[in-house]
Amino acid sequence: MSADVIKTDARATAAIDETFEHAFCIGADHPALPGHFPGHPLVPGVILLEQVAMALRAWRGQRLGRVVEAKFVAPLLPAEAAVVRLTPAAAERLRFEIFRGDTLLARACLYPITLYFYLRRKPERLASRQYLQRVFGKPATMRQVFHHMHSYAATSLDRIFLLARGESLFEVETEGLELLDACIDRGQGLLLFGSHQGSFEALRAVGARRPDMSIRVVLDKQKTPAMTRLLEDLAPDIGANVIDASKDGTSIALAMAEACQSGAMVAMLADRGRGHEALRDAEFLGSPAPFPISPWLLAHTLQVPVILCFGLYLGGNRYRVVFEAMADRVEIPRKARGPALDALITRYAQRLEHYVHVAPYNWFNFYDFWQQDVRATAVHDVAAMDERGSEHVET
């Protein structure tokens, strides 16, 4: 490989166990470029990994045995300067990162992190195994459980980039976006019900395509301080407009009503309730599971369209965000409140189950979702909700 094709400048640190950096630049005349995205060449991942191998040889005189994991989260263009950073991770293993300026292009660290939690977090491991057995109809293997936990780790890391940069670092497919467009074009607010199936943060990518779309997220600031800080730091436009779900039900309903009247999209998760909330059972993956009723009571009160959203992680840097119409208006008659709620929650559970089968490793409720103690205390007589006002859900 000629010097004018790949330029290197290895800089070793004083101690062999410290961080090592290797700067490089892939020239526009590199022979591997024409076959990758003709007309819009990108530096292929194999060339980046070659630079990792070169850095390792320059630092420790060792050959690269194998790459346990590599995830590319941003493109590198020809003639752009980049840096490989190597740091020790474990015995005979190194962690690498590739940067273009301050932008992270690739990292190989999730497998060790996932392995740590797999070994140390027995309740989550057990919940994963039980869930996967329901999905696949047979006992889950260790590999499947590890894959499940790794998918969660990957989407958790991607959350940072999705919030900070929207879809610029990702390939995001969308289905049903015209449903949102129709409401926005009419200046009409709507409710967007998501779940812990996939990445709700992938919704951030949609906002970049419609900058005129205002998004208000319902989030319990007391229960999710880390997520609140992420929103405020990385997506201040969303963080500043969070509807705090830790407040009383009346305050939440009023804030949501004000947002919808201004034409905003109010987003909340509707699959997980808290212990004090009113719940109703719906069939989900072969057994009754408790779902909160408050999202549907709020939808009935607000009388705006309800759209379901599923941000499915497809691996690598790929996501598919799906929107489905749930109801133009949610009507819950006072005299038939129980059956009406059952019908709504059952339909929601059916759509959730559908996408669980589409992307089984996207289920990120790492606890016994069908837990008997919660179902035993589920509130089935919801007439008292009129007097208490609408409850809220934990997101």
JOTA-V507484 format. One record per residue. N is the residue number from 0. SS is DSSP state (a for helix, b for strand, c for the rest). PSI is psi in whole degrees, 0 to 359 (999 if undefined). D_LAST is the distance of its C-alpha to the last C-alpha in Angstrom with 1 decimal. Layout:
n,ss,psi,d_last
N,SS,PSI,D_LAST
N,SS,PSI,D_LAST
This chain:
n,ss,psi,d_last
0,c,121,52.5
1,c,156,54.3
2,c,333,53.3
3,c,354,52.9
4,c,311,50.3
5,b,119,48.0
6,b,132,48.4
7,b,154,47.3
8,b,83,47.4
9,b,134,46.4
10,b,105,46.0
11,c,147,46.1
12,c,172,44.9
13,c,323,47.3
14,c,144,45.9
15,c,335,45.3
16,c,2,42.0
17,c,179,40.4
18,c,141,38.5
19,b,137,40.7
20,b,145,40.4
21,b,110,42.2
22,b,144,42.3
23,b,165,43.3
24,b,123,43.7
25,b,116,44.2
26,c,156,46.9
27,c,343,46.9
28,c,13,49.8
29,c,134,48.2
30,c,343,49.3
31,c,348,45.9
32,c,321,44.4
33,c,329,46.2
34,c,357,44.6
35,c,109,41.0
36,c,67,39.8
37,c,135,43.3
38,c,332,43.6
39,c,67,40.4
40,c,139,41.0
41,c,151,38.3
42,c,119,39.1
43,c,155,38.3
44,a,326,36.2
45,a,328,39.4
46,a,323,41.1
47,a,319,38.3
48,a,329,38.5
49,a,322,42.3
50,a,326,41.7
51,a,316,39.7
52,a,318,42.7
53,a,321,45.1
54,a,318,43.2
55,a,319,43.4
56,a,319,47.1
57,a,327,47.8
58,a,307,45.9
59,a,1,46.9
60,c,26,49.4
61,c,156,47.2
62,c,150,46.4
63,c,116,42.8
64,c,301,42.6
65,c,159,39.4
66,c,114,36.0
67,c,318,33.3
68,c,141,30.6
69,c,128,30.6
70,b,124,27.9
71,b,120,29.0
72,c,358,26.4
73,c,150,28.8
74,c,153,32.4
75,c,128,35.6
76,c,156,38.4
77,c,144,42.2
78,c,6,43.8
79,c,135,40.6
80,b,141,40.8
81,b,166,38.3
82,b,131,38.1
83,b,131,37.4
84,b,123,36.2
85,b,135,36.9
86,b,145,35.8
87,b,140,36.5
88,b,316,33.6
89,b,182,35.5
90,c,124,39.0
91,c,20,40.4
92,b,148,37.1
93,b,152,36.1
94,b,133,33.0
95,b,150,33.6
96,b,146,32.0
97,b,126,33.5
98,b,145,33.1
99,b,102,34.5
100,c,237,34.8
101,c,3,31.4
102,b,125,29.6
103,b,125,28.6
104,b,325,30.1
105,b,153,29.6
106,b,150,28.6
107,c,76,29.4
108,c,351,27.5
109,a,327,24.6
110,a,314,26.8
111,a,321,27.9
112,a,314,24.4
113,a,319,23.3
114,a,321,26.4
115,a,311,25.7
116,a,328,22.4
117,a,318,24.0
118,a,328,26.8
119,a,340,25.1
120,c,82,21.9
121,a,316,23.4
122,a,317,20.5
123,a,323,18.4
124,a,319,21.7
125,a,317,22.5
126,a,320,19.3
127,a,315,19.9
128,a,318,23.4
129,a,318,22.8
130,a,313,20.3
131,a,327,22.9
132,a,323,25.7
133,a,319,24.1
134,a,313,23.8
135,a,350,27.2
136,c,17,29.1
137,c,161,30.6
138,c,137,29.9
139,c,146,27.8
140,c,165,29.8
141,a,321,29.0
142,a,319,29.0
143,a,318,26.3
144,a,317,24.0
145,a,317,24.7
146,a,318,24.0
147,a,311,20.6
148,a,326,19.7
149,a,323,21.4
150,a,320,19.4
151,a,318,16.2
152,a,318,18.1
153,a,315,19.4
154,a,330,16.3
155,a,319,14.9
156,a,318,18.1
157,a,332,18.2
158,a,320,14.9
159,a,314,17.2
160,a,324,19.8
161,a,319,17.8
162,a,321,16.4
163,a,324,19.9
164,a,5,22.1
165,c,221,20.4
166,c,7,22.3
167,c,332,25.5
168,c,5,25.3
169,c,160,24.2
170,b,109,25.6
171,b,114,23.1
172,b,150,24.2
173,b,145,22.9
174,b,135,23.6
175,c,16,23.5
176,a,336,23.1
177,a,337,25.8
178,a,318,23.5
179,a,317,21.7
180,a,319,25.1
181,a,317,26.7
182,a,317,24.2
183,a,317,24.5
184,a,332,28.2
185,c,358,28.4
186,c,27,26.5
187,c,133,24.1
188,c,165,20.4
189,b,163,18.0
190,b,133,14.6
191,b,112,13.0
192,b,120,10.9
193,b,199,9.6
194,c,179,8.7
195,c,26,8.8
196,b,102,12.4
197,b,201,13.6
198,c,111,12.4
199,a,336,10.2
200,a,341,12.0
201,a,341,15.2
202,a,334,14.7
203,a,327,16.1
204,a,325,19.3
205,a,323,19.7
206,a,326,19.6
207,a,331,22.5
208,a,335,24.5
209,c,80,24.1
210,c,343,24.2
211,c,358,24.9
212,c,120,21.4
213,c,129,19.1
214,b,126,15.4
215,b,121,13.1
216,b,131,9.4
217,b,116,7.3
218,b,132,5.5
219,c,103,6.4
220,c,331,9.3
221,c,325,10.8
222,c,337,8.5
223,c,61,7.9
224,a,325,11.4
225,a,316,12.3
226,a,323,9.9
227,a,316,10.9
228,a,321,14.5
229,a,313,14.3
230,a,315,13.5
231,a,325,16.2
232,a,317,18.6
233,a,331,18.4
234,c,68,17.2
235,a,334,18.4
236,a,328,18.7
237,a,317,15.0
238,a,324,14.2
239,c,343,16.8
240,c,19,15.3
241,c,136,11.7
242,b,114,11.2
243,b,112,10.3
244,c,359,8.3
245,c,352,10.3
246,c,176,13.4
247,c,159,15.2
248,a,321,14.7
249,a,317,17.8
250,a,320,16.8
251,a,313,13.5
252,a,319,15.7
253,a,319,18.4
254,a,320,16.4
255,a,320,15.1
256,a,317,18.7
257,a,318,20.2
258,a,315,18.2
259,a,322,19.2
260,a,333,22.7
261,c,2,23.0
262,c,16,22.2
263,c,162,18.8
264,b,121,16.2
265,b,118,12.9
266,b,135,10.0
267,b,159,6.8
268,b,138,5.6
269,c,16,8.1
270,c,345,9.0
271,c,124,7.6
272,c,165,8.7
273,c,167,9.8
274,c,326,13.5
275,c,355,14.6
276,c,156,13.2
277,c,129,15.6
278,b,156,15.4
279,b,146,17.9
280,b,144,19.2
281,b,148,19.6
282,b,128,21.6
283,b,116,19.8
284,c,44,21.9
285,c,354,24.7
286,b,157,23.2
287,b,139,21.3
288,b,146,17.6
289,b,131,15.5
290,b,146,13.1
291,b,147,11.6
292,c,344,14.1
293,a,322,12.5
294,a,324,11.5
295,a,327,15.2
296,a,322,16.7
297,a,318,15.2
298,a,321,16.6
299,a,320,19.8
300,a,319,20.1
301,a,333,19.5
302,c,51,21.8
303,c,162,20.7
304,b,145,20.4
305,b,125,17.4
306,b,135,17.1
307,b,147,15.2
308,b,134,14.3
309,b,115,14.7
310,b,92,15.1
311,b,130,17.5
312,b,122,18.9
313,b,3,22.7
314,b,154,23.9
315,c,233,25.4
316,c,29,24.1
317,b,136,23.7
318,b,155,20.8
319,b,120,20.9
320,b,119,18.6
321,b,132,19.3
322,b,135,18.9
323,b,137,20.1
324,b,130,21.1
325,b,311,19.8
326,b,141,21.7
327,c,322,23.6
328,c,142,22.9
329,c,120,21.3
330,c,124,24.0
331,c,95,23.6
332,c,140,27.1
333,a,319,27.4
334,a,349,30.1
335,a,41,28.2
336,a,315,24.6
337,a,305,24.1
338,a,322,25.6
339,a,316,23.8
340,a,318,20.3
341,a,318,21.5
342,a,317,22.7
343,a,312,19.5
344,a,324,17.3
345,a,317,20.1
346,a,318,20.3
347,a,316,16.7
348,a,324,17.1
349,a,318,20.3
350,a,323,19.0
351,a,317,16.2
352,a,322,19.2
353,a,312,21.3
354,a,339,19.2
355,a,321,18.8
356,a,329,22.6
357,a,317,22.8
358,c,77,20.8
359,a,333,20.7
360,a,9,19.8
361,a,1,16.5
362,b,113,14.7
363,c,36,12.3
364,c,91,11.5
365,c,60,14.2
366,c,173,14.9
367,c,96,17.0
368,c,337,14.9
369,c,19,18.0
370,c,134,18.7
371,a,327,21.5
372,a,324,20.9
373,a,317,17.7
374,a,328,19.5
375,a,333,22.5
376,c,10,20.9
377,c,141,19.0
378,c,116,20.0
379,c,342,22.2
380,c,103,24.1
381,c,15,21.8
382,c,328,24.7
383,c,347,23.8
384,a,332,20.6
385,a,322,23.1
386,a,325,24.2
387,a,339,21.0
388,c,169,19.2
389,c,137,15.9
390,c,182,13.1
391,c,165,9.5
392,c,157,6.3
393,c,134,3.8
394,c,999,0.0
